[in-house]
Amino acid sequence: MGDTQFALQVQALKEDIQRHVAHTLGGDPYPPRKGRYFLGLCYSVRDRLVTKWLETQRSFYDTISKRVYYLSLEFLPGRFLMNYIQALGIEDVCREAVQSFGMDLDELVEEEWNPGLGNGGLGRLASCYMDSMATCCIPGYGYGILYDYGIFYQSIVNGYQQESADNWLRQDSPWVFRRGNFMYKIHFYGRSEVYYDSSGAERFRWVDTDTVMAMACDILIPGYRNDYVTNMRLWKAVSSREFDLSEFNEGDYIGAVESKVKSENISKVLYPNDHSPSGKELRLKQQYFFVAATFKDILRRYRKNNYASFENFPNQVAVQLNDTHPAIAIAELMRILVDEEMVAWHEAWKLCQKTFAYTNHTVLPEALEVWPVELLWRVLPRHMQIIFAINHFFLEEVRRWKPGRDDIVRAMSLIGEDGPQTVRMAHLAIVGSHTVNGVAKLHSDILKKRLFRNFHEFFPEKFTNVTNGITPRRWLDGCNPELSRLITSVIGPDWVRDLSLLEGLAAYADDPDFQQRWLTVKRQNKKRLARYVLRKLGMGINPASLFDVQVKRIHEYKRQLLNVLHVITLYNRIKVQDEEVHTPRIVFFGGKAAPGYFMAKLIIKLINSVAQVINADTAVGNSLKVVFLPNYCVSQAEIVIPAADLSEQISTAGMEASGTGNMKFALNGALTIGTLDGANIEIRDLVGHENFFLFGLTEEEVVQMRAQGYNPWAIYENDVELHKALDMIACGHFSPENKDLFRPIIDALLHNGDYYMVLADYRSYIQAQEAVSTAYRDTSRWARMSILNTARMGFFSSDRAIMEYASRIWNVDPIR
Ligand SMILES: *Cc1c(COP(=O)(O)O)cnc(C)c1O
């Protein structure tokens, strides 16, 4: 860009910002105010995207290409403004323009609220995939719900998690295009009625329903500097225009208004459970609401290009189910085809199976979604009938396949019969899809050999793996601008779109000058985090310490407890000056607990209680500090991850499907201490075993040990340091005001079988941590390991993952 062109762009942007402040917001541009100018900048950036968006949509219609629909009940996009600016390549223009108003771009972008429309990994994955679909020009859309209240805001009060509502739409978001003139009617309740058509064939229709309207709200998703812009379409529930006439006629005006308001509850709030379904009626209604609205949209678009026939449907439409949350879509498409489009059942079923693909995200048995049959009969009677019919035909085939094996028939049925009948959504998703994938190699293998063994035997060709990825735009270029600049200075800028180019860094791993620059960037990022901690918690920390970080949802399987036991062990060693050459550490924790998850909340309290004792102990000084960062979210991750030296990925082997946090850290040059779980295995294989701190049982050993009868008590009795750490928790050393406070944790570990094998992995973990401390003291060795981690992470780009989905699952090509 020439100087004059740059100056013209800055001038144009300045005028746009002030025009929006005055004419869009009705505010006085003088004197310049941060809040208004932030919004003025948002609208100005948005204008520039909209033009490209309309062009992209037109090119879809010109090519009539097959489209991908990524259905997800959660998206966790993080702030948009900087992401848009960087995608458009106008960062310098924006900096200059806002500087002329006396403002700083980095400060301005922090005005934006984080859209928390997801819980954690699953929602964040959906957002990385949106970014990659746009960057790779895959013709696709994300579909979900525009919740009024996203994931709750977490504060820590007296060491306990306190939740408060996240009313992120209180002020209208500049990014959401509400299409008030674009609504679909969605039905609930009522009954399925049989009738006979003109040829005398038996048919069904869904009647006497309640209706809710779904309003489309679009958020733009730009590709990286490629002029391609797609969108996520999020549905908002609004009451149907009409009041309930019966209530109205009975003179119950308030009752009629009340039902109107009630119907809007459907998109009110995100369920805050990660890895555990709530089983609530409202949640089921959310699932069907967004699926039904999405299919109205899909069919509208399909009909534009195709007329009477549905033969072509799977050649035009690929639907990806992000977990089982949208799996009711399978029954919905059958209902549309059979009841409304009069397609014969077996034809419709073939079309369905060619349309859907299902991504499984968990093997935790308690996380597999099931709905009571009784509830489905009430809320979606026709769908329940359809699911029974699907099951009938499916089990007929299973019986032919394994005659006389009622046990297998029962195990594979879509209907669970232990206790009150339930619908097993994963089974529905498997039989209704052409492809089922896990999210890392180990996870996909576990699906085949354990969780869905029968299904794998029955449909061997259906099962595959697509290892997760993360977008390098947000998770390196965006969140770590200093490192991005350093990388670009040696290998050029193309890595942002082709992450495999990072390999070029390996050549510099032993270069002392490059190592020094690498470590300087890390130090800058650690200082940035230290400022954040000072601002948020009023606590000063030393950036020369090893920054040891575990940020992710709090869950027993993720084993924050194992980390706490290490912290207490270090503490005890420092107290007796046993650790002659100690490596000063700051151990950071962050993460939300589901509000109803008692143990997870108690773990948060334990971390904070341990932190309080250690941080106040003058004998410890700067050797060890513990920090709990409240309200872990995407924006916090963007500060914490670039500052980490050590990434804690310590789940019980076999329990973390993939993890994506592990990838973000390694990409930013943190070294991993981890188990052979999820994508850790693939990360370790690629970065090199010598550049990864491995510990713990393998998945096979975990299964074996459980089968043989694992005895945590014996481990406790035989390990002096572990014994002491647990005793301190049990005796109230960290909770002097209530000595029994942490009793449930001790019970889980010592008396109730330690299901997550914390004690089994303790000693091996402590040893791996000793290796970490030793390695960190050798600065040059650490720098080399860190550089090699980043250099070898190219595979974990979500661009690679999306291109695998596109070619192996969706059968779509990039457009242009
Ligand atoms: C990446 C990410 C996660 C997932 O982290 P895991 O360590 O893979 O569980 C959760 N929450 C946020 C905000 C993230 O950015």
The ligand as an SDF file (V2000), in Angstrom:
LIG
                    3D

 15 15  0  0  0  0  0  0  0  0999 V2000
   -9.9070  -23.8160   24.1210 C   0  0  0  0  0  0  0  0  0  0  0  0
  -10.8740  -23.4630   25.1600 C   0  0  0  0  0  0  0  0  0  0  0  0
  -11.4620  -24.4670   25.9320 C   0  0  0  0  0  0  0  0  0  0  0  0
  -11.1080  -25.9350   25.7810 C   0  0  0  0  0  0  0  0  0  0  0  0
   -9.9960  -26.2170   26.5820 O   0  0  0  0  0  0  0  0  0  0  0  0
   -9.5650  -27.7340   26.9230 P   0  0  0  0  0  0  0  0  0  0  0  0
   -8.2810  -27.5600   27.6560 O   0  0  0  0  0  0  0  0  0  0  0  0
   -9.3680  -28.4170   25.6020 O   0  0  0  0  0  0  0  0  0  0  0  0
  -10.6370  -28.3140   27.7410 O   0  0  0  0  0  0  0  0  0  0  0  0
  -12.3590  -24.1130   26.9040 C   0  0  0  0  0  0  0  0  0  0  0  0
  -12.6810  -22.8210   27.1140 N   0  0  0  0  0  0  0  0  0  0  0  0
  -12.1300  -21.8260   26.4010 C   0  0  0  0  0  0  0  0  0  0  0  0
  -12.5060  -20.4220   26.7020 C   0  0  0  0  0  0  0  0  0  0  0  0
  -11.2100  -22.1090   25.4060 C   0  0  0  0  0  0  0  0  0  0  0  0
  -10.6740  -21.1110   24.6950 O   0  0  0  0  0  0  0  0  0  0  0  0
  1  2  1  0
  2  3  1  0
  2 14  2  0
  3  4  1  0
  3 10  2  0
  4  5  1  0
  5  6  1  0
  6  7  2  0
  6  8  1  0
  6  9  1  0
 10 11  1  0
 11 12  2  0
 12 13  1  0
 12 14  1  0
 14 15  1  0
M  END
$$$$
